[in-house]
Each structure stands twice: as C-alpha cells, then as structure tokens.
Amino acid sequence: MTLFEKIIAREIPANIEYEDNEIIVIHDINPQAKLHLLIIPKKPIKTVADMSIPDDIEIMGKLFATAKKIGDEKKLEGYKLQINVGAKGGQEVFHIHMHMLAH
Ligand code: 5GP
C-alpha cells in the first residue's frame, strides 16, 4: 500500500481539505508555500509515466478540475500546479499526485 492509500484508508492521519469518490486532497506535511495541497486520485497510479492511456486521462483531468474548484472557492489569485515524475523528476511518493501551491 502506498502512503496515500494508507491516508485514504485512514490508517495514517492527514489534514484533509476535500474528498469525493475518486479524489482526496490533503495538506502537505512539509509545506513549501502558505497553501500547499496534494491532489491525489484514489486510484494508485504510480507516476505519469505509468498512466494507462486512454483510461487514466479522465481522472487526471479531474485533478485539474479539483485544483480549479479549490482555487475558485478560496478565491486564489494564482497558484502553481506541479507533478513530479519519477525519482529523477523529484518524486518521492509513487502514487500520482499534483502539488497545488499558493502564497
Ligand atoms: P513528491 O516528492 O512525491 O512529488 O511529493 C511527496 C510529498 O508528500 C512531499 O511534498 C512530502 O512533504 C509529502 N508527504 C510525505 N509524507 C507525508 C505524510 O505522511 N503526510 C502528508 N500529508 N504529506 C506527506
């Protein structure tokens, strides 16, 4: 089980910002900005490079839709979205997630 699957299963605590059937959004434990969220599909896809095409395109689109929803709700003027891909791309947790950072 990945760290994020354990958080989804409530085996490890997290500060949950949003959750639905397909996505969970948590606050990063080591924030790099005033707001640092991790937008995570519940489906444990390892990395962008491991996506099944076309099956996983819809859920990845939902990560962006969720970022927009949160940005709209919090009336953010701007934010950064980042996905690290693979160890050499800075990825530490091998369960796809999008960082959402706002100052
Ligand atoms: P990556 O480097 O894989 O793109 O990002 C993994 C992120 O997960 C890092 O920003 C790290 O701070 C965060 N993280 C690692 N362990 C935990 C944890 O137990 N809880 C939460 N909420 N975030 C974590």
Backbone and ligand atoms as CSV (ligand in chain L), in Angstrom:
chain,resi,resn,atom,element,x,y,z
A,1,MET,N,N,0.848,-1.216,0.000
A,1,MET,CA,C,0.000,0.000,0.000
A,1,MET,C,C,0.874,1.254,0.000
A,2,THR,N,N,0.522,2.224,-0.826
A,2,THR,CA,C,1.286,3.475,-0.813
A,2,THR,C,C,0.889,4.309,0.401
A,3,LEU,N,N,1.746,5.269,0.737
A,3,LEU,CA,C,1.442,6.198,1.838
A,3,LEU,C,C,0.060,6.827,1.639
A,4,PHE,N,N,-0.229,7.218,0.397
A,4,PHE,CA,C,-1.505,7.905,0.173
A,4,PHE,C,C,-2.682,6.932,0.271
A,5,GLU,N,N,-2.483,5.671,-0.106
A,5,GLU,CA,C,-3.558,4.687,0.102
A,5,GLU,C,C,-3.831,4.518,1.598
A,6,LYS,N,N,-2.780,4.561,2.410
A,6,LYS,CA,C,-2.964,4.436,3.869
A,6,LYS,C,C,-3.699,5.658,4.417
A,7,ILE,N,N,-3.423,6.831,3.848
A,7,ILE,CA,C,-4.152,8.041,4.271
A,7,ILE,C,C,-5.615,7.933,3.846
A,8,ILE,N,N,-5.851,7.457,2.609
A,8,ILE,CA,C,-7.229,7.291,2.123
A,8,ILE,C,C,-7.983,6.308,3.016
A,9,ALA,N,N,-7.287,5.256,3.465
A,9,ALA,CA,C,-7.910,4.223,4.318
A,9,ALA,C,C,-7.965,4.635,5.787
A,10,ARG,N,N,-7.508,5.850,6.079
A,10,ARG,CA,C,-7.498,6.383,7.460
A,10,ARG,C,C,-6.581,5.569,8.382
A,11,GLU,N,N,-5.572,4.922,7.782
A,11,GLU,CA,C,-4.583,4.215,8.614
A,11,GLU,C,C,-3.512,5.179,9.104
A,12,ILE,N,N,-3.329,6.266,8.355
A,12,ILE,CA,C,-2.389,7.330,8.728
A,12,ILE,C,C,-3.189,8.628,8.708
A,13,PRO,N,N,-3.051,9.462,9.743
A,13,PRO,CA,C,-3.831,10.710,9.756
A,13,PRO,C,C,-3.298,11.738,8.756
A,14,ALA,N,N,-4.189,12.605,8.306
A,14,ALA,CA,C,-3.798,13.707,7.420
A,14,ALA,C,C,-4.829,14.806,7.581
A,15,ASN,N,N,-4.410,16.000,7.234
A,15,ASN,CA,C,-5.327,17.139,7.235
A,15,ASN,C,C,-6.013,17.157,5.867
A,16,ILE,N,N,-7.261,16.694,5.842
A,16,ILE,CA,C,-7.990,16.515,4.582
A,16,ILE,C,C,-8.743,17.797,4.233
A,17,GLU,N,N,-8.483,18.318,3.042
A,17,GLU,CA,C,-9.130,19.551,2.567
A,17,GLU,C,C,-10.407,19.225,1.800
A,18,TYR,N,N,-10.393,18.105,1.077
A,18,TYR,CA,C,-11.531,17.766,0.209
A,18,TYR,C,C,-11.460,16.270,-0.092
A,19,GLU,N,N,-12.627,15.655,-0.259
A,19,GLU,CA,C,-12.640,14.239,-0.645
A,19,GLU,C,C,-13.929,13.934,-1.386
A,20,ASP,N,N,-13.826,13.133,-2.443
A,20,ASP,CA,C,-15.021,12.568,-3.067
A,20,ASP,C,C,-14.711,11.111,-3.417
A,21,ASN,N,N,-15.521,10.502,-4.277
A,21,ASN,CA,C,-15.327,9.067,-4.552
A,21,ASN,C,C,-14.006,8.764,-5.237
A,22,GLU,N,N,-13.488,9.750,-5.954
A,22,GLU,CA,C,-12.322,9.490,-6.812
A,22,GLU,C,C,-11.051,10.207,-6.385
A,23,ILE,N,N,-11.198,11.245,-5.572
A,23,ILE,CA,C,-10.062,12.129,-5.272
A,23,ILE,C,C,-10.029,12.460,-3.787
A,24,ILE,N,N,-8.804,12.598,-3.265
A,24,ILE,CA,C,-8.644,13.165,-1.929
A,24,ILE,C,C,-7.619,14.292,-2.026
A,25,VAL,N,N,-7.845,15.348,-1.277
A,25,VAL,CA,C,-6.919,16.487,-1.237
A,25,VAL,C,C,-6.486,16.670,0.209
A,26,ILE,N,N,-5.172,16.625,0.414
A,26,ILE,CA,C,-4.635,16.781,1.778
A,26,ILE,C,C,-3.624,17.922,1.804
A,27,HIS,N,N,-3.386,18.413,2.994
A,27,HIS,CA,C,-2.330,19.414,3.176
A,27,HIS,C,C,-0.993,18.689,3.277
A,28,ASP,N,N,0.015,19.186,2.546
A,28,ASP,CA,C,1.350,18.590,2.592
A,28,ASP,C,C,1.906,18.726,4.009
A,29,ILE,N,N,2.562,17.672,4.479
A,29,ILE,CA,C,3.102,17.658,5.840
A,29,ILE,C,C,4.299,18.614,5.978
A,30,ASN,N,N,4.917,18.954,4.864
A,30,ASN,CA,C,6.103,19.820,4.866
A,30,ASN,C,C,5.886,20.948,3.842
A,31,PRO,N,N,4.971,21.887,4.183
A,31,PRO,CA,C,4.524,22.867,3.179
A,31,PRO,C,C,5.644,23.760,2.660
A,32,GLN,N,N,5.639,23.959,1.347
A,32,GLN,CA,C,6.623,24.815,0.677
A,32,GLN,C,C,6.003,26.164,0.304
A,33,ALA,N,N,4.787,26.410,0.730
A,33,ALA,CA,C,4.095,27.681,0.474
A,33,ALA,C,C,3.022,27.838,1.556
A,34,LYS,N,N,2.412,29.033,1.618
A,34,LYS,CA,C,1.366,29.269,2.636
A,34,LYS,C,C,0.267,28.204,2.502
A,35,LEU,N,N,-0.112,27.921,1.265
A,35,LEU,CA,C,-1.053,26.821,0.999
A,35,LEU,C,C,-0.320,25.795,0.144
A,36,HIS,N,N,-0.210,24.582,0.639
A,36,HIS,CA,C,0.443,23.519,-0.133
A,36,HIS,C,C,-0.417,22.269,0.001
A,37,LEU,N,N,-1.181,22.017,-1.058
A,37,LEU,CA,C,-2.083,20.864,-1.073
A,37,LEU,C,C,-1.538,19.787,-1.989
A,38,LEU,N,N,-1.936,18.567,-1.731
A,38,LEU,CA,C,-1.645,17.442,-2.621
A,38,LEU,C,C,-2.987,16.915,-3.117
A,39,ILE,N,N,-3.179,16.957,-4.428
A,39,ILE,CA,C,-4.431,16.497,-5.043
A,39,ILE,C,C,-4.152,15.106,-5.596
A,40,ILE,N,N,-4.839,14.119,-5.037
A,40,ILE,CA,C,-4.454,12.714,-5.224
A,40,ILE,C,C,-5.648,11.901,-5.739
A,41,PRO,N,N,-5.482,11.185,-6.862
A,41,PRO,CA,C,-6.558,10.269,-7.255
A,41,PRO,C,C,-6.544,9.053,-6.327
A,42,LYS,N,N,-7.707,8.534,-6.001
A,42,LYS,CA,C,-7.731,7.342,-5.133
A,42,LYS,C,C,-7.152,6.129,-5.867
A,43,LYS,N,N,-7.266,6.127,-7.195
A,43,LYS,CA,C,-6.644,5.044,-7.968
A,43,LYS,C,C,-5.125,5.194,-7.853
A,44,PRO,N,N,-4.427,4.145,-7.400
A,44,PRO,CA,C,-2.987,4.290,-7.154
A,44,PRO,C,C,-2.138,4.110,-8.406
A,45,ILE,N,N,-2.210,5.094,-9.304
A,45,ILE,CA,C,-1.325,5.110,-10.473
A,45,ILE,C,C,0.048,5.547,-9.958
A,46,LYS,N,N,1.109,4.854,-10.366
A,46,LYS,CA,C,2.433,5.154,-9.782
A,46,LYS,C,C,2.982,6.522,-10.183
A,47,THR,N,N,3.040,6.778,-11.478
A,47,THR,CA,C,3.619,8.025,-11.981
A,47,THR,C,C,2.903,8.389,-13.276
A,48,VAL,N,N,3.141,9.611,-13.752
A,48,VAL,CA,C,2.565,9.996,-15.051
A,48,VAL,C,C,3.029,9.012,-16.120
A,49,ALA,N,N,4.278,8.560,-15.994
A,49,ALA,CA,C,4.829,7.632,-16.995
A,49,ALA,C,C,4.151,6.263,-16.950
A,50,ASP,N,N,3.439,5.974,-15.857
A,50,ASP,CA,C,2.731,4.683,-15.710
A,50,ASP,C,C,1.247,4.795,-16.024
A,51,MET,N,N,0.789,5.979,-16.454
A,51,MET,CA,C,-0.634,6.133,-16.775
A,51,MET,C,C,-1.045,5.168,-17.883
A,52,SER,N,N,-2.265,4.633,-17.763
A,52,SER,CA,C,-2.847,3.851,-18.857
A,52,SER,C,C,-3.581,4.827,-19.759
A,53,ILE,N,N,-3.208,4.839,-21.030
A,53,ILE,CA,C,-3.845,5.736,-21.990
A,53,ILE,C,C,-4.749,4.896,-22.891
A,54,PRO,N,N,-6.027,5.228,-23.057
A,54,PRO,CA,C,-6.659,6.470,-22.601
A,54,PRO,C,C,-7.337,6.383,-21.238
A,55,ASP,N,N,-7.333,5.218,-20.577
A,55,ASP,CA,C,-8.180,5.028,-19.395
A,55,ASP,C,C,-7.949,6.063,-18.287
A,56,ASP,N,N,-6.721,6.476,-18.062
A,56,ASP,CA,C,-6.432,7.353,-16.918
A,56,ASP,C,C,-6.526,8.846,-17.253
A,57,ILE,N,N,-6.853,9.169,-18.495
A,57,ILE,CA,C,-6.906,10.592,-18.884
A,57,ILE,C,C,-8.010,11.314,-18.102
A,58,GLU,N,N,-9.152,10.655,-17.930
A,58,GLU,CA,C,-10.284,11.309,-17.265
A,58,GLU,C,C,-9.947,11.663,-15.818
A,59,ILE,N,N,-9.347,10.733,-15.087
A,59,ILE,CA,C,-9.038,11.020,-13.674
A,59,ILE,C,C,-7.975,12.119,-13.571
A,60,MET,N,N,-7.025,12.126,-14.505
A,60,MET,CA,C,-6.018,13.195,-14.459
A,60,MET,C,C,-6.663,14.553,-14.752
A,61,GLY,N,N,-7.645,14.565,-15.642
A,61,GLY,CA,C,-8.391,15.798,-15.886
A,61,GLY,C,C,-9.104,16.258,-14.629
A,62,LYS,N,N,-9.577,15.293,-13.841
A,62,LYS,CA,C,-10.273,15.644,-12.595
A,62,LYS,C,C,-9.332,16.271,-11.567
A,63,LEU,N,N,-8.041,15.939,-11.640
A,63,LEU,CA,C,-7.096,16.613,-10.727
A,63,LEU,C,C,-7.092,18.114,-11.035
A,64,PHE,N,N,-7.076,18.457,-12.325
A,64,PHE,CA,C,-7.101,19.879,-12.694
A,64,PHE,C,C,-8.443,20.508,-12.300
A,65,ALA,N,N,-9.540,19.794,-12.518
A,65,ALA,CA,C,-10.861,20.326,-12.160
A,65,ALA,C,C,-10.938,20.586,-10.653
A,66,THR,N,N,-10.297,19.709,-9.868
A,66,THR,CA,C,-10.310,19.878,-8.415
A,66,THR,C,C,-9.457,21.079,-8.012
A,67,ALA,N,N,-8.309,21.265,-8.686
A,67,ALA,CA,C,-7.484,22.451,-8.413
A,67,ALA,C,C,-8.292,23.719,-8.702
A,68,LYS,N,N,-8.992,23.727,-9.825
A,68,LYS,CA,C,-9.821,24.895,-10.167
A,68,LYS,C,C,-10.899,25.145,-9.123
A,69,LYS,N,N,-11.570,24.067,-8.687
A,69,LYS,CA,C,-12.637,24.185,-7.677
A,69,LYS,C,C,-12.086,24.812,-6.388
A,70,ILE,N,N,-10.942,24.305,-5.946
A,70,ILE,CA,C,-10.348,24.825,-4.712
A,70,ILE,C,C,-9.881,26.269,-4.916
A,71,GLY,N,N,-9.260,26.539,-6.064
A,71,GLY,CA,C,-8.815,27.905,-6.359
A,71,GLY,C,C,-9.990,28.882,-6.385
A,72,ASP,N,N,-11.088,28.453,-6.985
A,72,ASP,CA,C,-12.291,29.306,-7.040
A,72,ASP,C,C,-12.845,29.517,-5.639
A,73,GLU,N,N,-12.985,28.418,-4.886
A,73,GLU,CA,C,-13.578,28.514,-3.549
A,73,GLU,C,C,-12.755,29.390,-2.622
A,74,LYS,N,N,-11.433,29.272,-2.726
A,74,LYS,CA,C,-10.552,30.056,-1.852
A,74,LYS,C,C,-10.218,31.424,-2.449
A,75,LYS,N,N,-10.810,31.688,-3.637
A,75,LYS,CA,C,-10.577,32.967,-4.326
A,75,LYS,C,C,-9.085,33.266,-4.472
A,76,LEU,N,N,-8.335,32.247,-4.854
A,76,LEU,CA,C,-6.892,32.421,-5.039
A,76,LEU,C,C,-6.655,33.220,-6.318
A,77,GLU,N,N,-5.734,34.161,-6.249
A,77,GLU,CA,C,-5.435,34.964,-7.439
A,77,GLU,C,C,-4.497,34.213,-8.371
A,78,GLY,N,N,-3.771,33.259,-7.829
A,78,GLY,CA,C,-2.861,32.465,-8.645
A,78,GLY,C,C,-2.281,31.342,-7.822
A,79,TYR,N,N,-1.832,30.342,-8.511
A,79,TYR,CA,C,-1.223,29.201,-7.806
A,79,TYR,C,C,-0.380,28.417,-8.788
A,80,LYS,N,N,0.468,27.566,-8.217
A,80,LYS,CA,C,1.294,26.692,-9.053
A,80,LYS,C,C,0.786,25.273,-8.919
A,81,LEU,N,N,0.761,24.553,-10.032
A,81,LEU,CA,C,0.438,23.130,-10.034
A,81,LEU,C,C,1.669,22.395,-10.528
A,82,GLN,N,N,2.077,21.377,-9.778
A,82,GLN,CA,C,3.301,20.663,-10.161
A,82,GLN,C,C,3.120,19.164,-9.948
A,83,ILE,N,N,3.567,18.404,-10.921
A,83,ILE,CA,C,3.596,16.944,-10.784
A,83,ILE,C,C,5.027,16.490,-11.015
A,84,ASN,N,N,5.632,15.878,-10.025
A,84,ASN,CA,C,6.969,15.312,-10.168
A,84,ASN,C,C,6.829,13.901,-10.740
A,85,VAL,N,N,7.686,13.576,-11.690
A,85,VAL,CA,C,7.568,12.278,-12.372
A,85,VAL,C,C,8.858,11.482,-12.243
A,86,GLY,N,N,8.775,10.416,-11.468
A,86,GLY,CA,C,9.918,9.521,-11.304
A,86,GLY,C,C,10.934,10.080,-10.316
A,87,ALA,N,N,11.782,9.193,-9.804
A,87,ALA,CA,C,12.779,9.594,-8.801
A,87,ALA,C,C,13.648,10.728,-9.340
A,88,LYS,N,N,14.010,10.641,-10.601
A,88,LYS,CA,C,14.881,11.676,-11.172
A,88,LYS,C,C,14.108,12.958,-11.450
A,89,GLY,N,N,12.791,12.902,-11.375
A,89,GLY,CA,C,11.952,14.096,-11.501
A,89,GLY,C,C,11.547,14.645,-10.147
A,90,GLY,N,N,12.150,14.092,-9.078
A,90,GLY,CA,C,11.882,14.613,-7.731
A,90,GLY,C,C,10.720,13.942,-7.024
A,91,GLN,N,N,10.178,12.865,-7.612
A,91,GLN,CA,C,9.036,12.190,-6.989
A,91,GLN,C,C,9.512,11.293,-5.853
A,92,GLU,N,N,8.839,11.421,-4.696
A,92,GLU,CA,C,9.194,10.598,-3.530
A,92,GLU,C,C,8.112,9.585,-3.199
A,93,VAL,N,N,6.869,9.961,-3.455
A,93,VAL,CA,C,5.756,9.055,-3.169
A,93,VAL,C,C,5.222,8.555,-4.510
A,94,PHE,N,N,5.298,7.235,-4.708
A,94,PHE,CA,C,4.964,6.674,-6.015
A,94,PHE,C,C,3.483,6.315,-6.111
A,95,HIS,N,N,2.684,7.348,-5.974
A,95,HIS,CA,C,1.229,7.336,-6.151
A,95,HIS,C,C,0.953,8.741,-6.693
A,96,ILE,N,N,0.546,8.822,-7.952
A,96,ILE,CA,C,0.422,10.132,-8.632
A,96,ILE,C,C,-0.252,11.166,-7.739
A,97,HIS,N,N,0.295,12.369,-7.752
A,97,HIS,CA,C,-0.318,13.484,-7.023
A,97,HIS,C,C,0.125,14.786,-7.656
A,98,MET,N,N,-0.759,15.770,-7.543
A,98,MET,CA,C,-0.476,17.113,-8.058
A,98,MET,C,C,-0.290,18.034,-6.866
A,99,HIS,N,N,0.856,18.732,-6.833
A,99,HIS,CA,C,1.068,19.748,-5.806
A,99,HIS,C,C,0.320,21.017,-6.225
A,100,MET,N,N,-0.356,21.654,-5.279
A,100,MET,CA,C,-1.010,22.953,-5.517
A,100,MET,C,C,-0.457,23.925,-4.491
A,101,LEU,N,N,0.276,24.922,-4.981
A,101,LEU,CA,C,0.952,25.857,-4.078
A,101,LEU,C,C,0.472,27.276,-4.311
A,102,ALA,N,N,0.174,27.968,-3.221
A,102,ALA,CA,C,-0.214,29.380,-3.321
A,102,ALA,C,C,0.371,30.147,-2.153
A,103,HIS,N,N,0.858,31.355,-2.436
A,103,HIS,CA,C,1.451,32.195,-1.378
A,103,HIS,C,C,0.441,33.210,-0.861
L,1,5GP,P1,P,6.689,14.129,-4.297
L,1,5GP,O1,O,8.104,14.485,-3.951
L,1,5GP,O2,O,6.497,12.643,-4.368
L,1,5GP,O3,O,6.172,14.864,-5.508
L,1,5GP,O4,O,5.802,14.711,-3.121
L,1,5GP,C1,C,5.529,13.984,-1.971
L,1,5GP,C2,C,5.019,14.972,-0.955
L,1,5GP,O5,O,4.407,14.250,0.086
L,1,5GP,C3,C,6.124,15.830,-0.325
L,1,5GP,O6,O,5.873,17.205,-0.584
L,1,5GP,C4,C,6.038,15.493,1.163
L,1,5GP,O7,O,6.233,16.626,2.002
L,1,5GP,C5,C,4.643,14.927,1.294
L,1,5GP,N1,N,4.495,13.943,2.359
L,1,5GP,C6,C,5.387,12.950,2.678
L,1,5GP,N2,N,4.905,12.214,3.699
L,1,5GP,C7,C,3.699,12.768,4.034
L,1,5GP,C8,C,2.719,12.444,5.027
L,1,5GP,O8,O,2.829,11.492,5.802
L,1,5GP,N3,N,1.616,13.230,5.074
L,1,5GP,C9,C,1.414,14.289,4.223
L,1,5GP,N4,N,0.293,14.990,4.363
L,1,5GP,N5,N,2.322,14.615,3.267
L,1,5GP,C10,C,3.448,13.859,3.181
